[in-house]
Amino acid sequence: MLADDVTVTTAQDGQLTVIERIVTDAPAVHRIAERVPVTDDEDRLYSITDLHLSGAATADGTTVTVTGPATLTYTVDGAVAAGGQVRFQVTGGWDRALDRVAADFSTPGVSTADCYAGQPGSSRQCTFSELRSGGAHAEQNMLRQGERIDLAVQTGPLPENARFVPAGPLAAFAPGFPTVLSGLALVLYLLVGASVLRRRTRPPAPGVPPAYVAYVARGELDLTGTVLDLVARGHLHIADGQVTHSEADPLTPFEEAVKAAFPAGPLAAARPDQAELKALLDAEAHRQGWLSTREPHVRRAGLALVLAGIVLTVVLAVTVGEALIGVAVLIGGLTTFAAAPLVPPQTRSGRALGTPAERVESPLATEIDAIQTLAERRSAVSAQ
């Protein structure tokens, strides 16, 4: 034997307090409805909160397992439609037949009450229903497995809180206001990302050796610019294809290595080591705080957004809909992951170095370019 005695009370804010007193002689499972079909194209959503149990019952979300006499108490939001009509499944979703159901609905200003029993959507009348002072009363003898009792009551003024969503295979992806907001947020996110990726052209910072400006801005080894800078500063003297050294202002380890790569003697004897010079440049750029390792962090953030988007899409699809919100998060994650290699490695101080200035061509620059080209070829061959 399984019986359910239900009491429903409305509050001024339009929420319902439901108390179910259950008597059973065998285990039974009761799934409280949160999404109810209204038509072939539309479902109605309810929010079930503050679920409390006493007696022989346990709950997993809104699925309650009853093994003996028990009382369920919970709050329902979403039952009040336009004009003050309150409609809610007072019981249903049982995995076995109910022998008897009694429902009392308490609210002021009740003018009409209809009680429907059977499969969801059916219009079969309950065994008995009537208006009573301060509410309505309904009874149903024998409710088969999976059937429900749906009570529709016309009350006095109450705040409207009914929510309807499209039904069907793609209903979870139907755009609503939250989806529109998430779409706008995605567009804003992509625009901000594009702004970050956009490489701005700035004049080179004064007093910074050209090699550092070129390496931080473009990842290039500007050997020619460094040699010309060392010549201008008096560390190297190159004339008639001969190199001589002098001492002047202090040099960085990179500049010392460039100076050493152009030993005193014939200019053609210069043997700059591309890998060594780039490593020294890179170490100095990171030590100065001009470069950072952002790419792996951005890639991990993209993966996290992808996973969050997948989970959010699934959760929203099987609950309240608006699954396109999760799709927007997923798109943002995929874009972030794909754009990680394009994220500028420069820090704010690195960007302040600017971009390399246009080089003034000269016969000496041409000679050094030829030496750098030869060094690059040697590096490529040794790397193979």
C-alpha positions as CSV (number, residue, x, y, z in Angstrom):
1,M,0.0,0.0,0.0
2,L,1.3,3.5,-0.9
3,A,-0.6,6.7,0.0
4,D,0.4,10.3,-0.3
5,D,-1.3,13.1,1.6
6,V,-0.3,16.5,0.2
7,T,-0.7,20.0,1.6
8,V,0.2,23.0,-0.5
9,T,0.3,26.6,0.9
10,T,1.0,29.8,-1.1
11,A,3.1,32.7,0.2
12,Q,2.8,36.4,-0.6
13,D,5.9,36.1,-2.9
14,G,4.3,33.5,-5.0
15,Q,6.3,30.5,-3.7
16,L,4.6,27.3,-2.6
17,T,5.3,25.3,0.5
18,V,4.6,21.6,-0.1
19,I,4.3,19.0,2.6
20,E,3.9,15.3,1.5
21,R,3.0,12.8,4.2
22,I,3.7,9.3,2.8
23,V,2.7,5.9,4.0
24,T,4.1,2.8,2.3
25,D,4.7,-0.8,3.1
26,A,7.5,-1.3,0.5
27,P,10.3,0.9,-0.9
28,A,9.2,3.4,-3.5
29,V,10.9,6.2,-5.5
30,H,9.4,9.6,-6.0
31,R,10.8,12.0,-8.6
32,I,9.6,15.5,-7.9
33,A,8.9,17.2,-11.3
34,E,11.1,20.3,-12.2
35,R,10.3,20.3,-15.9
36,V,6.8,19.6,-17.1
37,P,5.6,19.4,-20.8
38,V,2.9,22.0,-21.5
39,T,2.6,21.5,-25.3
40,D,4.6,19.6,-27.9
41,D,6.8,22.7,-28.3
42,E,7.0,24.1,-24.8
43,D,8.0,22.9,-21.2
44,R,7.4,24.6,-17.9
45,L,10.2,24.9,-15.3
46,Y,9.9,24.7,-11.6
47,S,12.6,25.2,-8.9
48,I,12.5,22.9,-6.0
49,T,14.4,24.1,-3.0
50,D,14.7,23.6,0.8
51,L,13.9,19.9,0.6
52,H,13.7,18.5,4.1
53,L,12.9,14.9,5.0
54,S,11.8,13.1,8.2
55,G,11.0,9.5,8.7
56,A,12.2,6.6,6.5
57,A,13.3,8.6,3.4
58,T,16.5,9.7,1.6
59,A,17.0,12.1,-1.2
60,D,19.4,12.5,-4.2
61,G,18.6,15.9,-5.5
62,T,14.8,15.9,-6.1
63,T,14.6,12.1,-6.3
64,V,13.3,10.7,-3.0
65,T,13.4,7.1,-1.9
66,V,10.9,6.1,0.7
67,T,11.0,2.9,2.7
68,G,8.4,3.6,5.3
69,P,6.3,6.4,6.8
70,A,7.9,9.7,5.9
71,T,7.3,13.4,5.5
72,L,8.7,15.6,2.7
73,T,8.8,19.4,2.9
74,Y,10.0,21.6,0.1
75,T,9.5,25.0,-1.6
76,V,8.4,25.5,-5.2
77,D,9.1,28.5,-7.4
78,G,7.6,28.9,-10.8
79,A,4.0,27.9,-10.1
80,V,2.2,31.2,-10.6
81,A,1.3,32.1,-14.2
82,A,-0.3,35.3,-15.6
83,G,-3.6,36.3,-13.9
84,G,-2.8,34.5,-10.7
85,Q,-3.3,30.9,-11.9
86,V,-1.3,28.5,-9.8
87,R,-0.5,25.2,-11.4
88,F,1.7,22.4,-10.0
89,Q,2.0,18.7,-9.9
90,V,1.1,17.9,-6.3
91,T,2.5,14.4,-6.8
92,G,3.8,12.1,-9.5
93,G,6.9,10.4,-10.8
94,W,6.4,7.4,-8.6
95,D,8.0,4.1,-9.6
96,R,4.9,2.1,-8.4
97,A,1.2,2.7,-8.2
98,L,-0.4,4.9,-5.5
99,D,-3.5,3.5,-3.8
100,R,-4.7,6.9,-2.6
101,V,-3.8,10.6,-2.9
102,A,-5.3,13.5,-1.1
103,A,-4.3,17.1,-1.8
104,D,-5.3,20.3,0.1
105,F,-4.4,23.7,-1.5
106,S,-4.5,26.6,0.9
107,T,-4.6,30.2,-0.3
108,P,-6.9,33.2,-0.1
109,G,-9.1,34.3,-2.9
110,V,-9.6,30.9,-4.7
111,S,-12.3,31.2,-7.3
112,T,-11.8,28.0,-9.4
113,A,-9.9,24.7,-9.0
114,D,-9.3,21.9,-11.5
115,C,-7.6,18.6,-10.8
116,Y,-6.2,16.4,-13.5
117,A,-4.9,12.8,-13.1
118,G,-3.1,10.4,-15.3
119,Q,-0.1,10.7,-17.6
120,P,1.5,14.1,-17.9
121,G,-0.6,16.3,-20.3
122,S,-3.8,14.3,-19.9
123,S,-7.0,16.1,-19.0
124,R,-8.7,13.3,-17.1
125,Q,-10.4,14.6,-14.0
126,C,-9.4,13.5,-10.5
127,T,-11.7,11.2,-8.6
128,F,-13.0,14.1,-6.5
129,S,-12.2,17.9,-6.2
130,E,-14.0,20.8,-4.6
131,L,-13.6,24.4,-3.4
132,R,-13.3,24.8,0.3
133,S,-13.1,27.8,2.5
134,G,-9.6,29.2,2.0
135,G,-8.6,26.8,-0.7
136,A,-9.4,23.6,-2.6
137,H,-9.4,19.9,-1.9
138,A,-8.8,17.0,-4.3
139,E,-8.7,13.2,-4.0
140,Q,-7.6,10.4,-6.4
141,N,-8.1,6.7,-6.0
142,M,-5.5,4.6,-7.7
143,L,-2.7,6.4,-9.6
144,R,-0.7,4.1,-11.8
145,Q,3.1,4.1,-12.0
146,G,4.4,7.2,-13.8
147,E,1.1,9.1,-13.5
148,R,0.6,12.4,-11.8
149,I,-2.0,14.7,-10.2
150,D,-1.9,18.3,-11.7
151,L,-3.8,20.9,-9.7
152,A,-4.7,24.3,-11.4
153,V,-6.2,26.9,-9.0
154,Q,-7.3,30.4,-9.8
155,T,-6.3,32.6,-6.8
156,G,-6.1,36.3,-5.9
157,P,-3.2,38.5,-7.1
158,L,0.2,36.8,-6.7
159,P,3.6,37.7,-8.3
160,E,4.0,35.9,-11.6
161,N,7.0,33.6,-11.6
162,A,6.1,31.0,-14.2
163,R,9.0,30.1,-16.6
164,F,8.5,28.4,-20.0
165,V,11.2,27.1,-22.3
166,P,11.0,25.6,-25.8
167,A,10.8,21.8,-26.0
168,G,12.3,19.4,-28.5
169,P,15.8,18.0,-29.3
170,L,17.4,21.5,-29.7
171,A,15.3,23.2,-27.1
172,A,18.2,23.3,-24.7
173,F,20.0,25.5,-27.2
174,A,17.2,27.9,-27.8
175,P,18.6,31.4,-27.1
176,G,17.1,33.4,-24.3
177,F,18.1,36.6,-22.5
178,P,21.0,34.9,-20.6
179,T,22.2,33.4,-23.8
180,V,22.2,36.8,-25.5
181,L,24.2,38.2,-22.6
182,S,26.7,35.3,-22.8
183,G,27.0,35.9,-26.6
184,L,27.8,39.6,-26.0
185,A,30.3,38.6,-23.3
186,L,32.0,36.3,-25.8
187,V,32.2,39.0,-28.4
188,L,33.7,41.4,-25.8
189,Y,36.1,38.7,-24.8
190,L,37.3,38.1,-28.4
191,L,37.6,41.9,-29.0
192,V,39.7,42.3,-25.9
193,G,41.8,39.3,-26.9
194,A,42.3,40.7,-30.4
195,S,43.4,44.0,-28.9
196,V,46.0,42.2,-26.7
197,L,47.3,40.3,-29.8
198,R,47.5,43.4,-31.9
199,R,51.1,44.4,-32.2
200,R,51.5,48.2,-31.8
201,T,54.3,50.1,-33.4
202,R,56.2,52.4,-31.1
203,P,59.5,54.3,-31.5
204,P,62.4,52.6,-29.8
205,A,63.2,53.6,-26.3
206,P,66.2,55.9,-26.0
207,G,69.4,54.5,-24.6
208,V,68.4,50.8,-25.1
209,P,70.8,48.9,-27.4
210,P,69.1,48.0,-30.7
211,A,69.6,44.2,-30.2
212,Y,67.4,44.2,-27.1
213,V,64.7,46.2,-28.9
214,A,64.7,43.8,-31.9
215,Y,64.7,40.7,-29.7
216,V,62.0,41.7,-27.3
217,A,59.8,43.1,-30.1
218,R,60.2,40.4,-32.8
219,G,62.4,37.7,-31.4
220,E,65.2,38.6,-33.8
221,L,68.9,38.6,-33.4
222,D,70.0,42.0,-34.7
223,L,73.8,41.3,-35.0
224,T,74.4,44.1,-37.5
225,G,72.7,46.7,-35.3
226,T,74.7,45.6,-32.3
227,V,78.0,45.8,-34.2
228,L,77.2,49.2,-35.5
229,D,76.2,50.3,-32.0
230,L,79.5,49.0,-30.6
231,V,81.3,50.9,-33.3
232,A,79.4,54.1,-32.5
233,R,80.2,53.6,-28.8
234,G,84.0,53.1,-29.4
235,H,84.3,49.4,-28.6
236,L,85.0,48.3,-32.1
237,H,86.8,50.1,-35.0
238,I,86.3,48.6,-38.4
239,A,88.2,50.1,-41.4
240,D,89.4,48.6,-44.6
241,G,88.2,45.2,-43.6
242,Q,90.2,45.2,-40.3
243,V,88.8,45.1,-36.8
244,T,90.5,46.7,-33.7
245,H,89.2,46.8,-30.1
246,S,89.0,49.6,-27.6
247,E,87.5,50.0,-24.1
248,A,84.6,52.3,-23.4
249,D,81.5,52.1,-21.4
250,P,80.5,48.8,-19.6
251,L,79.1,46.1,-21.8
252,T,76.4,43.5,-21.1
253,P,77.3,39.7,-21.4
254,F,75.6,39.7,-24.8
255,E,77.6,42.7,-26.0
256,E,80.8,41.2,-24.7
257,A,80.1,38.0,-26.6
258,V,79.4,40.0,-29.8
259,K,82.7,41.9,-29.3
260,A,84.5,38.7,-28.8
261,A,83.0,37.2,-32.0
262,F,84.6,40.0,-33.9
263,P,88.3,39.5,-32.9
264,A,91.0,42.0,-33.8
265,G,92.1,41.3,-37.3
266,P,90.3,40.7,-40.6
267,L,86.5,41.3,-40.5
268,A,86.0,38.1,-42.5
269,A,87.4,36.1,-39.6
270,A,84.4,37.0,-37.4
271,R,82.6,33.8,-36.2
272,P,79.4,34.8,-34.3
273,D,77.7,31.9,-32.6
274,Q,74.0,32.4,-33.3
275,A,72.7,30.0,-30.6
276,E,75.0,31.5,-27.9
277,L,74.1,35.1,-28.7
278,K,70.4,34.4,-28.7
279,A,70.6,32.5,-25.4
280,L,72.5,35.5,-23.8
281,L,69.9,37.9,-25.3
282,D,67.0,35.8,-24.0
283,A,68.5,35.5,-20.5
284,E,69.1,39.2,-20.3
285,A,65.6,40.1,-21.6
286,H,64.0,37.8,-18.9
287,R,66.3,39.1,-16.2
288,Q,65.3,42.7,-17.0
289,G,61.6,41.7,-16.9
290,W,61.0,42.5,-20.6
291,L,59.8,39.0,-21.5
292,S,57.6,36.5,-19.7
293,T,56.5,32.9,-20.3
294,R,52.8,33.6,-20.9
295,E,52.0,31.0,-23.6
296,P,51.7,27.9,-21.4
297,H,49.6,29.8,-18.9
298,V,47.3,31.0,-21.6
299,R,47.1,27.5,-23.1
300,R,46.2,26.0,-19.7
301,A,43.5,28.7,-19.2
302,G,42.1,27.8,-22.7
303,L,41.9,24.1,-21.7
304,A,40.2,25.0,-18.5
305,L,37.6,27.1,-20.3
306,V,37.0,24.2,-22.8
307,L,36.4,21.7,-20.0
308,A,34.1,24.2,-18.2
309,G,32.2,24.9,-21.4
310,I,31.6,21.2,-22.0
311,V,30.4,20.6,-18.5
312,L,28.2,23.7,-18.5
313,T,26.7,22.8,-21.8
314,V,25.7,19.3,-20.6
315,V,24.4,20.6,-17.2
316,L,22.3,23.4,-18.8
317,A,21.0,21.1,-21.5
318,V,19.6,18.6,-19.0
319,T,18.3,21.2,-16.5
320,V,17.1,24.7,-17.3
321,G,18.2,25.0,-21.0
322,E,20.2,28.0,-22.2
323,A,22.9,25.5,-23.2
324,L,24.3,28.0,-25.6
325,I,25.9,29.7,-22.6
326,G,28.1,26.7,-22.3
327,V,28.8,26.7,-26.0
328,A,29.9,30.4,-25.7
329,V,32.4,29.4,-22.9
330,L,33.6,26.5,-25.0
331,I,34.2,28.8,-28.0
332,G,36.1,31.2,-25.8
333,G,38.2,28.3,-24.5
334,L,39.0,27.0,-27.9
335,T,39.9,30.4,-29.2
336,T,42.1,31.1,-26.2
337,F,43.9,27.8,-26.6
338,A,44.5,28.3,-30.4
339,A,45.7,31.9,-29.8
340,A,48.2,31.0,-27.1
341,P,51.2,30.9,-29.5
342,L,50.2,34.4,-30.7
343,V,50.1,36.0,-27.3
344,P,52.9,38.6,-27.2
345,P,55.6,37.5,-24.6
346,Q,56.4,41.1,-23.8
347,T,55.7,42.5,-20.4
348,R,54.6,46.1,-20.0
349,S,58.2,47.2,-19.6
350,G,59.1,45.1,-22.6
351,R,56.4,46.8,-24.7
352,A,57.8,50.2,-23.6
353,L,61.1,49.4,-25.4
354,G,59.2,50.0,-28.6
355,T,60.0,48.5,-32.1
356,P,63.3,48.7,-34.0
357,A,64.0,51.8,-36.0
358,E,64.6,51.8,-39.7
359,R,68.3,51.1,-40.2
360,V,70.5,53.4,-42.2
361,E,72.2,51.3,-44.9
362,S,76.0,51.5,-45.3
363,P,78.8,49.4,-46.8
364,L,79.8,48.3,-43.3
365,A,76.2,47.2,-42.5
366,T,76.2,45.2,-45.8
367,E,79.4,43.4,-44.8
368,I,78.1,42.5,-41.4
369,D,74.8,41.4,-42.9
370,A,76.8,38.9,-45.0
371,I,78.7,37.7,-41.9
372,Q,75.3,37.2,-40.1
373,T,73.8,35.3,-43.0
374,L,76.8,33.0,-43.1
375,A,76.5,32.4,-39.3
376,E,72.8,31.6,-39.7
377,R,73.6,29.0,-42.4
378,R,76.2,27.4,-40.1
379,S,73.7,27.2,-37.3
380,A,71.1,25.6,-39.6
381,V,73.6,23.0,-40.8
382,S,74.8,22.2,-37.3
383,A,71.2,21.8,-36.1
384,Q,70.5,19.1,-38.7
